[in-house]
Amino acid sequence: QVQLVESGGDSVQAGGSLRLSCVASGINFPIFKINWYRQTPGKDRELVATISNGGTTSYEASVKGRFIVSRDNAKNAAYLQMTSLKPEDTGIYFCTVHYYPIDHFGQGTQVTVSS
C-alpha cells in the first residue's frame, strides 16, 4: 500500500522560509519521480516542483530561484525548501508519486504566508 505523509507546513510572514517533508512507504522509493503540488482555493492544483529518480529537478516559473526540491533515498523522503515566501505561496502542499495506474497523494500540509 502506497503511503505518502507530508509535514512541515506552518504560518509564516512574507519573506520567511519553510521546509516541507514527504516520507513515502509501500514503494521502491528511489525509482520514482516525486512531484510537489500546491492547491489554493478557487484555483486548479498547480505543479510546483519535480525531482526525478536521477535527481533532475524542475520548477514552476513563480517559484524558480526560491524553492529547492531534494530527496534522500535512504530515508524514503523528499523535501521542498521554500525561501522568500510570498502570500501567493499560500496553499496546501502535496507530494505525489505515479504508481501505476494512478497518482498517489499524501494528505497535504498547509502553508500560510501573511503579508
Secondary structure, DSSP 4 states (H G I P E B T S, - for coil): --EEEEE---EEETT--EEEEEEEESS-GGGS-EEEEEE-TTS--EEEEEE-TT--EEE-TTTTTTEEEEEEGGGTEEEEEE-S--GGG-EEEEEEEEETTEEEE---EEEEEE-
